[in-house]
């Protein structure tokens, strides 16, 4: 099916303009501006009057839990939630069961996604203390990157051998995406708060989290990763920046295409702070921890000033019984968000008087540029037709009942939104339309121009 999207308000490459777009054979065939004529033949016409048309979001940071943890989530369920949220491409993490630490296990994930994923996809190979021989086999044109845990999180894939870290930074054939938290600091703080809990001096609720996974733990680890990248020339992308201290480790002056060290943050670090633990409890427990209001405001400034390069979701579903336990020490870290991040971020940018062109840059253009993805992330003639229509004139609530996550809940339950995704196109196929899914087609494996 070909489509002619007319009367769209396009946000793309620092411009906002009215135009029509012809989608033919999965490709953006023509962008029709300023009253130009276009023979769109028998293409299905979609009137986008009053709506924004943007490139599909590229989420470089998700946990879809397959294989091994499919009671929480799986590639099919979470890719449905993704396209409902305007995410047309994602890159998924290796802390599954088994962990994705060999080329054979990596290929198994690609095979699963070819059968099940509604969105385009790639998968990270995970680093361990002893799998460098597998990492160096990675084809940088077919795999998004290497995931490095410098602090333990769900799945405990901690890499803490100094020799392995230096060799990884020297020899990795592609981008290193790093989770940076200092393990020694976290272990010391965990022990401290366990002892205080046993003495009944501390209640083991969610407010402990930023006191265990502190700003110092983040800064020390991020600093170490940045120094290793500077020393070795490695391509480093530090994920989920949560503190103002870390921002100063990055260079906002260099154009993204020339940067070798880059930074991501996530919507929850922009929207929440440590005052929200009293209200939301373990629902917003995640690693790294959501921290102070000063950190939250610094991240906003970091976006404005160019310290932050991408916004990814860190979508990480858990079952209710794993999240909402009696103790901080047993409640799992992470929560689902991929369906709701784009609408929430549109509202956030408008509320903070930030241009939506900047949001599209952070969530669509920059991931494509940073990972050197082939012909995605922009509305350009000849590019894959990964497109999203947004209605910015709604008055709705996010609810658990309307969420498509397999785990069945969201920390944003009850949040008002004025923006909704109405249409999502993946490779020119209309896969989501006003709450309905069209599942005849599957997404494609991402490729990279490296």
Buried (B, 14 or more C-beta within 10 A) or exposed (E): BBBBBBBBBBBBBEEEEBBBBBBBEBBBBBBBEEEEEBEBEEBEEBEBEEBBBBBBBBBBBBBBBBBEBBEBBBBBBBBBBBBBBBBBBBBBBBBBEEBBBBBEBBEBBBEBBBEBBBBBBBBBBBBBBEBBEBBEEBEBEBBBBBBBBBBBBBBEBBBEEEEBBBBBBEEBBBBBBBBBBBBEBBEEBBEBBBEBBEEEEBEBBBBBBBBBBBBBBBBBBBBBBBEBBEEBEBBBBBBBBBBBBBBEBBBBEEEBEEBBBBBBBBBBBBBBBBEBBEEBBBBBBBBBBBBBEEBBEBBBEBBEEBBBBBBBBBBBBBBEEBBBBEEBEEBBBBBBBBBBBBBBBBBBBBEEEBEBBBBBBBBBBBBBBBBBBBBBBBBBEEBBBBBBBBBBEEEBEBEBEBBBBBBEBBBBBEBEBBBBBBBBBBBBBBBBBEEEBBEEBBBBBBBBEB
